[in-house]
Amino acid sequence: MNLLPRRHWRRPTIVLIVAAVAAAAGIAAGTSASALGESEPLLFKDTTRWRYLDTNVDPGTPTDPLAWTRGDYDDSAWLEGVKGFGSAYGATEDIGSDYRIRTQTAQYVDDAHTINIPALFFRSSFDLTDERLADIARLEASVVYDDALEVYINGVKVGGANDDGVTGNLTYGSREIDAPAVADFAIDASVLRPGTNTVAVAVHQATPESPDVFFEFDTLWAVSRSAPSQISALSLQVGSDETQRNLTWYSDSGADEVVQVVPASVADAESFPAGAVQAFPSTSGDAKHSQQWHHSTVTGLMENTEYLYRVGSADHGWSRSHRFGTGTFSSDYHFTFVGDPQIGATDLVDDQAGWTDTITKADATFPGSSFILSAGDQGENAGNEAQTSAFLAPELMRTTPLATNIGNHDNESIAYRQHFFMPNIDDNYGGASAGEGSGGDYWFTYNDVLYLSLNTNNEDNANHAEFLRTVVAEHGAKARWKVVTFHQSVFSVADHALDDDTIKRRAELPPVFSELGIDFVLMGHDHTYTRTFLMNGSEPSNRSLEGTLTPAPGEVLYITGNNSSGHKFYDVVEDHDFDYVAVKNQEYVANVSNVAFSGNTVTFTTYRTTDMTEVDRITLAKAAPPVVDPPAETPGVTTEIAQTGSESGWVLPAALVALAAVATGVVAVLRRRRSVHGHS
């Protein structure tokens, strides 16, 4: 059982019910109009009441063991509650994966607390009219359980997890699991009937000695037959460079689907002129709930241009169109940095409302961000589609590119890779630590900045170091700034700073960052705001608190973002001397940061979202490159320039390098190259 760090839970005052409903449905708000409103919740964890039996009594009979799963069963003597059913060592406390026991159940057969009750039983119901029943194509369920799960509707078993060892009502399950897990499954509509439908659930302990038991029916959704193609979870993401964008979405069409892109100047939201449309194919694969994931890369984007796009197919329909702009391709731009959103850590609706509030205020305060960089833990539970959809629900997720890190709450499901299509990902480095999980380090460039993301759930730091050295050797020389980002902070001030894996990572990775000339590192995980002094390796090397710092070679700045949805915070460990800390802050409110490049500087401004006042501001400055006057023209000297098809554009043949300083034509080309590629 995982006991988690000390935390504070806060709820925002804004509740976006409509968006939350769309998110829980697995439909990103603002996708195809036909999809919205055509799924509806039949059961929802925050509102559905359950009857439950925790008395070590078999609810069946010898001749009809499943009598308790049908509608005519009398459960009036059972207890009643809403969500978070369970017990951990006979008590109410947080258990693994950050689930909270809110309805205490019995756990043990004996007063000595040595033998578990084999199973707990739950019943609830929902009603359907004849008309509504006729419109339902299927049900989609998301259930949290520990250790084994059986789900019935109207006496028919429709789902289960880890239940291959269950042989009866009051029997133990097959394998003990370390923390509550999520089971997502689709249910055929043939099990439904008009009128009252009964849902019955059994949650089994793995062994008589299992430390905890847990049940929460997160969502049960009815999916309509009326939409020919349901497109959901659409997200705009960063590409390999500023001229590209990646996109991901889910669809149930089963068909090949594409992205259509058109300059906004020649189209409107409803009409994409055939002569102006570019189509980009998608790759796809099987996802949950009879859907397919789709990944596509849009290339050849122009600077300072507005585009419209939509996804889908001519045969099965399109999403509604969305607009994005490329902005400048110069070295002066800014992006938004957020710490862990962790949607679902407290309440799905409240968490989504807080997340939406954060990025909406950020966009209003410093509009025009080139992208949004998340430190990881997009959701609370890996693979939970309702949480991912809530994270993707704000329209900004379709208009501003997203770059994500893999958090420890993301990596145990392949669904992360299905939803977040990061560029240049390499599974040879930072590979998934779980067989069905997500992993991989990746990199991209944006204008003259090189970004490198590490999957630090993989604790092979030597492997990460090899990735960094390889990418920096290939692309670092073209970058004015080099940035590393990952989830598990190496320099923070809450309980995770004292974890064994953090201590190891702190000793092994920062020296590599200093060696490679990394300028700054952005992290999350510890749910407090922390900024370090300039660090050389793992030690402070410059304790200046000035508003502008000019790092010496090897000096790196580290920033840890606080929670960005405003609900889950960790206390600062006050009785430990963290000698690397220049600024620490914990006000138990969401934070968001603007990272702005301008000339030879980059400025980090972090805001509290309650009133968007500053928590912290610091600027890094690079020494300006020397200004060299162009040489006087030398008559009679000519030079040929070779053009290649590489990313670099115009290049000088090696044999002519010595003549470059005296060739006026070459100087002109070099200046042009500097302008196009943002080199200083």
N, C-alpha and C positions, 0 to 999 in steps of 0.2 A: 504494500500500500504506500502511495506517495503522500507524504505530509508536506504541504506547500508553505511558502513563506508567508509571514504576516502580511495582511492586506487590509485595505479599506475599500468599501463598496459605496459608490455614490450614484445617484440617478439624476438625470437632467430634468428640467421642467418641461421640455418640449417632447411631445409624443406624436410621431408621424404614423398614425394608424394605417392610412391607405398604403403608404410606401412599405410599411412593415408587412402588410398582408401580401403585397406583390412579392416581396423578398422571400417570405416564408414559403411561397408557392414555387420558388425556384425560377421566378420570372423577374428579370431585371427591369426596374421601373423605366419606362421609356422605350421598351422593345416593341415588337409588332403590336399594333392596336388590337388585332384579332385575338391575341393571347391574353390580354389583360381582362380580368373579370370572368374568364372562362374556367378558372380553377377556384375552388372555394374550400375553406377548412371545414372538415367534419369533426375533428378532434384537435385541440390545441392545448399545449401544456399549461398555459397560464389561466385557462378558463374552464377546462373540462374537469368535472368531478368524477372520482373513481370510488367504488366500493372495494374494500380489500379484506382479505382473510389471512391472518398471520398467527394462527393458533395451533399449528401442527396437526390440523384435522384435514383429512382428505375430503374435498368438496364433491367428489363424485360418489358413485355407488359401485359395488362389486359388479353389477350387471350393466351399468351405464356410467363408466368412469368420466365421460365427457359431458355429463348432464349440466355441469356448471358453466359450460361454454355457450349455452343456448338461451334464448330469450325468456322461456317459461320457467327458468330457475328462480327460486326465492332467495335473494341475497339481502333481505331487509335487516338481518341480524349482523351483517358485516359492518366494519368500521368505514369511515368516509374521509377522503382527503383530496388534494388537488394535484400536487406535483412533488418531485424530489423525494420519492418514497425510499426508505432504506434504513440501514443501521451499519455502523462501523465499530467493531468491538463493543457492541451494545450501546453506543452513544450516538449523538447527533454531532457531526463535524464534517468539514470538507474532506472529500476523499479524492482519489487520483483523478487526473484530467480536469480538476477544478470544479467538479460537480458538487452541489451542496444538498445535503439532506435537509429537507424542509418538513417532511412528514415522517416522524419517527415510527418505525415498525418494530415488532419483536424480532429477535434474531436467534435466540437460543432456546433449546428444549429444556435445559436444566438451569437451576439457580446459580450454579458454579460457572456458567458461561464457558462450557467446554465443548458442547455439541450443538451445531447449528440446526435450526429448522430446515428441512430439505428444500422447501419451496414456499413462495408467497403467491397469492392469487388475486387478480384484479378484474373488475368488470365495469364497463361503461356502455353508452349507447348513443346513437344519433338517429334522426328521422329523415326519411326521404319521401317526397311526393312521387306519384307515378310519372309526372312530367320530368322531374329532376332525375329520376332513376334512368329514364330513357336516354338522357343526354350524357350519362357518365360513360366514358371510354375505359377508364381504369382508376384505381386508387393508388396513391403513392404514400408510403409510410416511412417515418423516421423515428426509431425507438432507441432509447439509451438503456443499457442493461449491464448487470454484473451478478452472476457469472454466465448463466445460460438463459435463453429466451424462447418461449413459444407464444405465438399470436393466433387467435381464432376469431373469425367473424361468422356469426350465426351457426356456430358449431363446426365450422370447417376450418382446418388449420391452413393459414395463409402465409405464414412466415415463421422463421426461427433462426437462431444463431447459437453456435457452440452447444447444440442440443443433441448431438448424435449419441451421447451417453445417457440420455433421459429415457427411462423405460416405463414411467408411470407418474401419477400426479405428485406423490410424496417421495420422489427419488432425487438423488443428487445428479448434477450435470457431469460433463466430461472433463473439461480442463479449467483450472483456475486462471483467471485473467488478473493482471496487475492493477487495472483501473477500469472504470466504466467505459464501455465501447458503444459505438453507434451502429445500429443495423438499419440500412436503407433498402427497401424492397418495393416492387410494384405488385399490385393485387388485381386479379381479374374481376371485372364488374359482375360476373355471373354469380358471385356469392351473395350479392345484395338482393334486397326485397323492398317493396313499398311498405311504408310505415316504419316501425322501430327495428333497427339493426343493432345487434349486440356484439360488442367487442370484448373478448376475454383474453387475459394474458397470464401466463405463469412464468415466474422468474425463479430459477433454481440455483442453489449453492452448488459449487463444484465438489466440495468435500465437507465432512462434518467440522473441519477446522478452518474453513475459509474465513478471512478476517472481516469481510464486509459483504453487503448485498445492496443492490440499487436498481430502481426502475423509474423511468420517466418517458411517457409517450410524447415525444416532441411535437409531431404533426401527423395528421392523416388528411390527405387532400384528395378531392374528387377532380379528375381531369376531364374536361368536356370533349365531346365528339365533334363540336362545331368548328373547331379550328383545323384547317387542313394541314397546317404546319405550325408547331409551337416553337418559337425561337426565344431562348432565354439566356440569361447570364452573359450578355454581350458586353465586351470590354475592349477598350482601346489601350494598347500597350507599346512600350518603346521598341524600336527596331535596332538594327546593328549600328545605325548612325542617324543623323538628323534628317536624312532623306527617306527614311523608312518608318513604317509603323506596323506592328503586329496586332492581330485581332484574334479573339477567341469567342466562341459562343457554343451553346447547346441547341440541338434541334431534334425533333422526333420524326422528320420527314423520311429518313433513311436514304435520301438522295444526295448526289453530289451538289455541293453548294459553294457559292463564290462570294467575294466582296466586290461590289460595284462602286467605283469612285469617279467623281466628276468635279471639275472646278465649280465652286459655288457661283461664280460670275456668269455661268451659262446654264444654270439649272435652278430649280426650286425644290422644295421638300417633296413634292408629289410627282415631279417630272424629271427624268434623267434622259436627256437627248441622246439618241443612239450613237450619233457621230462623235460625241464628246466623252462617252463612258469608257473607262478602262476596267476590265474584269480581272480579278486575281483569284486563282483557284485555292481551295483549302484542302488540307489533309484532315482525316477524320478517323475516329475509332469509337468503340462501344463505351458508353458512360452508364450512369445509373438510370433506373426508371425507364428503360427501353428508349433511351436517347443516345445521340451521338455527339461527341465533342468535335469541334472544328477549329483548326488553326490556319491562319493565312497571313502572309506578309505583303504589304503594299510598298512598292518601290518607286523610285524616280520622282519623289515629291520635290516641289520647288520652294524656294525661300519666300517667306512673307505671303503665303497663298492660303486662301480659305477653300476647303473642300467639303463636299457632301458625300456620305457613303451609306450603303445599306447592305445587308447580308441575306442570303437565301437563294432562291432559284425561281426561274420563270414558271416552272410547272407547279411548285408547291408554295409560292408566295414569298414576299420579302418582309423583312423588318421595316419599321418606319425609318426614315433617314435621320442621320445625325451629322453634326457639323464639327469640324476641327480646323485649326490653323497651324501652319508650320512655324510661324514666327521667324526670328532672325537666325541666320547661320553664322553670325559673327561671334566674337568671344564674350560679348556682353549679354548675358541672359540670366534667368533665375529659375529655380525649381523649388517645390514644396517638399519638406521632409517631415514625416510623421513617425512617432513611436508606435508601439503595438496597438492596433484598433481592437483586436480580440473580441469580435462580435459574438455574443452569446455567453460571455463570462458572468453576467448577472441576469439580464432579461433581454430577449431578442429585440423586442420593440424599443425598449429604452436604449439599448446599445446602438441600434441602427440610428435612432434619433440623435444620439450624441455624436456619432461618427459623421452623419450628414451635417450637423451643426458645425463641426470642426472644419471640414473642408470647404463648406459654403462660406464661412467667415474668412477663411484663408484666401479664397478666390476673390472676395470683396476687398480684402485689405491689401493684398499684393497680386492683382490680377495678371493674367498672361503667363503663368508658370509654364515652362517648357514640358515638365512632367511632374508626377507625384512619386516620390520614393518612400516606400514603406519599409520599416525595420523588421517586419515579419509578424507572425501570429495574426493573420488577417481574421481568423475565426478562433473560437474556443476549442472546437473539436474537429480533428482532421476528418475530412470527407463529409462533414455535415452540410448538405446542400442549402438548407434554410439559412445557415449562418453566412455561407459564401454569397448567396443571393442578396442578403441584407447588406453585406459589405459592398457589393457591386451595384446596389440600387440607386445611389445618387447619379444624376445625369452627368456629372463631371467624370464618372468612370467611362463614359463613352465619348467625351470631348477632349479630355486631357490625358495624355499617355500615362500609363502606370508602370512602375518598376518595383518589383517586390523581392524581399528576402524570404527564405524558408525559415519559419519559426519552429520551435519545438512543438507547437500546437498545430502545425501544418504538415509535418514531414511523414506522418505515419499512414498517409493515404495517397494513392496515385492521383486522386482527384485534384490535388494541388497543381500537378503538371498539366492536367487537362484544362484547368481554368486559367493558368498563368503561363503564358508562352514567352519565356524570356529568351533573348537572342544569344547566339553563340554558346549555348549551354553545353557543357562537356561532362559526361558521366564518368569519365576516367578520373575526374577530380571532384572530391566532395560528393561521391556517390551515395545513393540512398542507404541508410543504415538498416531499414526494415525491408523485407522481401517484397511487400506490396506498397512500399512507401515512395516518396519523392526525394530527389536529391539533385546534385550537380552544381558545380561552380559555373558562373557565366560572366561575360563582359560585354560592354558596348561603348561606343564613343558618342559624344554629343558635342558638336562644334569642336573646340580644341581641348576637351576634357575626356580622359579615359576613366571609365567606371568599372570596378571589378567587384563582383558579389560572391561571397563564400557561403556554402552550406555548412555552417559550423555545428549542426547536429552530428555531422561526421567529425569525429575527434582526431582524425589523422592530420595533424597540423603540418607534418612534413609534406604530405600530399598537397595541401593547400599552398604551401610555400613553392612547390614545384610549379603549380598552376600560375601563381603570381609572377614568378621569374620568367616563365615561358611567354606569357601575354605581354609583360612589360618589355621583354627583349624584342618582341615583334612589333609592338604598337606604341611603346612608351616614348620613343624619340619624337613622335609627331604630336604628342600631347603637351599642352602648356601646364595642365594640372593633372594629377593622378589621385583618384579617390577609391577607397576601399569601403565596402559596406557589408555587414552581416548581422545576424540576430543577437547572439549571446554576447553582451557587452563584456569587454575585458577590463574596463575602468569605470565602475559604477559604485554606488554607495548603499544599496539595500542588500538583502540577504544573499542574493545570487552572486554578489561579489566574493563571497566566501566559499562558494561551491568548489569542489575539487577540480571539476573540468574547467571552470573559469580560471582558477589559479594556474593550471597547466597551460591553458591557452594564453594567459597573460605573459607567461614566461617565454613562450615559443613563437608567437606570431609578431608582436611589436618589433623585435629586432629585424625581422624580415621586411616589415614596412619601412623602417629607417634605412635599411640597406638599399631598397629599391626607390627611394625618394618619393614615397607616398606623402601627399600633402595633408590629407585629413581622412578620418575614419568615422562613419556614422553607424550607430548600433541601437539596440533596444533591449528587451527582455527583462530589465530590472525595474521598470515602472516608476522611475524617478528621473528627474533631469540632472545630468552631470556633464560638466565640461572640465577637461583636464588642463593642467599647464602644458606647455610644449614638452613633448616626451621624446627622448632619444632611446630607442629600444624600450625597455620596461621601466625606465627611471625618468623622473622629471629632470629636464636639463635647462629650462628657462622658466623661472617662477614669476615672470612679469605679469602684472594685471592690467597693463595698458590696453586701451581700446583698439590699438592696431599693433599686431605682432609681426615681426619679420623673421621667420624661422631660419636658423642656420642649417647647413646640410645635415640630414638625418633627423631633424626635428619634425614631429608629427602632432597634430591636434586631434583629440578624440572627443566626440559628443555622443551622449546616450539620451535618446528621446524618451519622454514620459508617455504614459497611456494617452491615446488620441481620441477615445470615445467617451472618456470622462467618468468611468465607473470603477475600474480596478487599479488600485495603487498599492505600492509597498512602502513601508516605513523606512526612513533613513536609519541605518545602524549608527547610532551616535557614539557608542562606546568603542569604536575601532578607528584607528588613525589611518585614514586613506590619504597618504602623503601626495598622491597624484592629483588631488582635487583642487581646481581653481574656483569653480562655482558648483554648488549643489542646491537643488530646489525641490521641495515637495509641498505643494499647497492643496493637493487632492482635487485638482481641476485639470481638464484636458489641456495639452500643449500642442503647438504646431510651429514649425520653423520655416523661415524663408532663407534660402541659400542663394546669394546673388553675386555673380561674377561681374566685375567692372574693371576694365583695363588690367592692371597688374594686381588686383585685389579680389578677395572673396569675403563677403560679410555674412555672418550667421546671426539672424535675429529670431529669437524664440518668443512666442506669445502665449499668454494664458487666454483661453477662449471665452472666459466669462465676459471680458470687456475688451479683448484684443490689445491689452497693454503689454509692454515688454517684460519678459522674465530675464532675458540676457541678450547681450549683443557683443560680438567680437569680430574683428577683421584680421585676416591674414594678408600680408603683402609680400609679393616677390620683388626682388630688386629688378628695376627696369633694365631691359637689354640695352647694350650700348648702341648709340646712334652712329651709323657709319655713313659719311657723305659719299654719294656715288662718285666713282672715278671719272676723271676727264675722258672725253671721247678720244679714242686712238684710231686715226684714219687707217684704212687698209686692213683692219682686222675684222674678220667675219666668223660667225659661229653658227653651226646648225644645231637645232634643238630637236631631240627625239621625243615623239609623242608615244605614250604607251597606253594600253587599255587597263592599267592598274588603278587602284584607288588613288594613288598619288597624283594622277593627272600628268602634268608636265614635269619631266625630269631631265637632268643633264647627263650625257654620256660621261663615263669616268675619265676618258681621255681628254675631255675638254674642261675639267674642273680647274686646272691651272690657268686657263685663259679667261675664266668667268669674270674675274675682277676687272678685266680691261675691255670687256665687250659690252657696249651700251645696250645692244639688243638683249643680251643675257640678263642684265640688270633689270630691264623692263619686265622680262618674263618672270624673274624671281619675285619682283614686287607683285605681279599678278597672282603668282602662286601663294604668296603670303596672304593676300586679300581673300582668295577663294577658300583656303584651308584654315584660316584663323591663326596661323603661327605668328608668334611674336619674337 
